[in-house]
Amino acid sequence: MTPPLLNMGGRAICYSLSLLILPSFFFLTLAARPKGPGHTHLNSIRIDGDISLGGLFPVHARGHNGKPCGELKKEKGIHRLEAMLFALDRINNDHELLPNITLGARILDTCSRDTHALEQSLTFVQALIEKDGTDVKCQGGGSPIITKPERVVGVIGASSSSVSIMVANILRLFKQGQPRNSLGEKISQSLEYRCKLLSTLGRKLLSPHQRQDDKGYKWLLTKKLFWLGGEIPQVSYASTAPELSDNTRYDFFSRVVPPDTYQAQAMVDIVRHMGWNYVSTVASEGNYGESGVDAFIQKSREDGGVCISQSVKIPREPKPGEFDKIIYRLGENPNARVVIIFANEDDIRRLLQAAKKANLTGHFLWVGSDSWGSKISPVLHQEEMAEGAVTILPKRQSIKGFDRYFISRTLENNRRNIWFAEFWENNFNCKLNRHALKKGSGIKKCTNQERIGKDSSYEQEGKVMFVIDAVYAMAHALHNMHSDLCPGKVGLCSKMDPIDGTLLLKYIRDVKITDLLKDAGGIAGNPVQFNENGDAPGRYDIYQYQLNNKTAEYKIIGHWTDQLNLNMPAMQWPGGAREVPSSICSQPCKPGWRKKIVKGIPCCWHCERCDGYQYQADQFTCKMCRFDMRPNKNHTGCHKIPIVQLEWSSPWAVIPVLIAILGIMATLFVVVTFVRYNDTPIVKASGRELSYVLLTGIFLCYATTFLMISTPGVGICSLRRIFLGLGMSISYAALLTKTNRIYRIFEQGKMSVSAPRFISPASQLVITFSLISVQLLGVCIWFGVDPPQAFVDYEDQRTANPELARGVLKCDISDLSLICLLGYSMLLMVTCTVYAIKTRGVPETFNEAKPIGFTMYTTCIIWLAFIPIFFGTSQSTEKMYIQTTTLTISVSLSASVSLGMLYMPKVYVVLLHPEQNVAKRNTRSLKAVVTAATMSNKFNPKVSLRPNGEAKTELCENLETQGEMA
């Protein structure tokens, strides 16, 4: 019952009382019930010795319905307890270790409950207290005789981490020779802990009547208690909670098993090695389970690559259906198949039962801590549910000497173990007391002839070796301490009476045993040593629970010592599968797809394709390929974009080349004809000098086609700049000079008989070359400002589909540069057309005004069609082919129009009608010739029926004569 004082004051009163009462509770029962020398302890084992060690073992399970203790725990309780007794016997019989010094013991049952263990462990500190008995009188008026209990110098235990934490706080309460002023803070930083401790002390120290009244607690506050100095070092054989490594709070605690930080790291390494990144965790409520899971989560975050789907805690007192709810929660995310378990074996067993009930056999992949290890009890009768479970256990060896010792235990030779009779009944399913037998129960009476290992199964419990390690570590520390403080002394000396706990702790931390037992029993264990926090090094065996031909066994599949070593071929999964099952949040992205992480869950992602010209730089990033590269087919990298150019075999090149070849052949034919008939009237009348210049321009126009199709280079690009506009400039400069001459002649002839200036052949050539030089000057300036070069244009054919992308090898002639290059030729062409229009009234029998006019009209139509075709296809994927073909054909057609309309009729007359290639009249004055031609055209429309070239020849000859005279 909770005292009224605690009910009224709340947590604040609890805190205050804890600070005041803690110095008082160590008087314990000395004030109320002094014990005599023959007092029997029914809840502990006492073995006399020169030095006494305490022992804490979970002999019984946690009790229910208000009972502190439950059923007997044969392996975790009796095996471990007997291991301590076995080690004490060996040490006391060893003449080299602690010679002439006998180790005794006081062994207590923790009943697997921290509060019960706290109450029991107060026995260890009785010897640290002395009572001021001046206010205590016997009935006769004399002073009481208080028997001093044995002094425990060190404690072996406990098993559970929560129990070890409670006990560790009790065992370190005092500094040597002086009280601690803040005992409440030393015991725990938790108010809940202080209240629990105060309630326990009240039950221990006060009578039922005193506990009903506040006066009882006030009595505790007024007692004059004195204490002797000395903390009590503690060495645990099974407590692995990470918080016990805190040397500032648990500085007198050491352990021969590695802390769960190592175990958690090993489990993280296992999970990562298997390729699992999405797991759930299950922990039993308490320091072991919660601290273990916390350590696992912390390590997984530090190492990365592992995420937690669910983190479930099993209550200390689970309600009906609690495990079914846990299994339901674990199954909410079917991708998280792996379950990390830090739980006691009872919780593990009930968890597997719930999973089997939910028909989830083979779904979950269990990864169990050392509390599961290689135990049979958690998996008994549910082997299929546990198949494939990977468990971890501190590296150990079976102690053969203990096996011989334990199977030789009987009721006669093991009376010192007060719980051995209960073990006997439980192990052999019999009763020692005849009156305890019930009819029909099937339980027989024990005969005391039963033998362990013969009439019952026996397998050494996993922590037996560590219990022996802990006892030997304490014994070696005492031995080394005795060697230093009492050299040459037989037995204990004054410097070790009493033993200083702080000094003993130093010797414990310095212990390093590499060959634990060398006796005839052949016992050998792991090396025993401690780090600065009192922790043992991390050494683990990795087990897997496998079913082979319906035979279940734990098989060692690897080990962990700072790093993981697994024998993957030896592993077997549910259903006998050899392939490692998956437990991942998201499936791996396909090549060329990046991971888009779900916010807050780094192991879960959505896959996004690297599209367009992107490639997968890493698993989280897509990057653009370099401008001259494109992604490969699966977008995992980039490769060079193919470079193309207009090939000679392409249909886009064949037609322009064919036209150019025919044009060149026709041009050369005309040139040869004119040279052959250079002095004939027709050739003279056409203006031989300008005709040859014009034919040169036509030839260059055709030749430009070959430059446009040739592979671009510095030389080719230079020639393109020069000749692409030069051929047209030469052609139209010659035609412009001709039309201008005709225009000036007829205009001058109307007003005067004198000839216009600059109409001689030499003048015409000067004018023509002056016009051409403007084109050449512009090209030279362009060469100086921007030297020609070839380059690969990757934007020209950069299509939406990277597979179709091409780099185009071209000259650095942009559309604007092309306009400027051809612009001057266009200007000459337009000017020539204007003069052709002005001379349209000239009789067709006189010179070439009308053929030139038709030539220019046709040429303008060609180039008007060229402009929309050329610039309208600038966005087309076939731009290079269309524009090059359009340009070359337009230039060739312009040349063909000039060649066909101006020279083919003359060649026709010269070759096929030479009779018409004659002069008919004598020369007359210029004005007379012009006037005659004009009047003839007005009054005789059929003048054209005159022999071809007659009037024309007369005019031209007259002009030539005038030119020669000039």
Order of alpha helices (4+ residues) and beta strands (2+ residues): alpha-beta-beta-beta-beta-alpha-beta-alpha-beta-beta-alpha-alpha-alpha-alpha-alpha-beta-beta-beta-alpha-beta-alpha-beta-alpha-beta-alpha-beta-alpha-beta-alpha-alpha-beta-beta-alpha-alpha-beta-beta-beta-beta-beta-beta-beta-beta-beta-beta-beta-beta-alpha-alpha-alpha-alpha-alpha-beta-beta-alpha-alpha-alpha-alpha-alpha-alpha
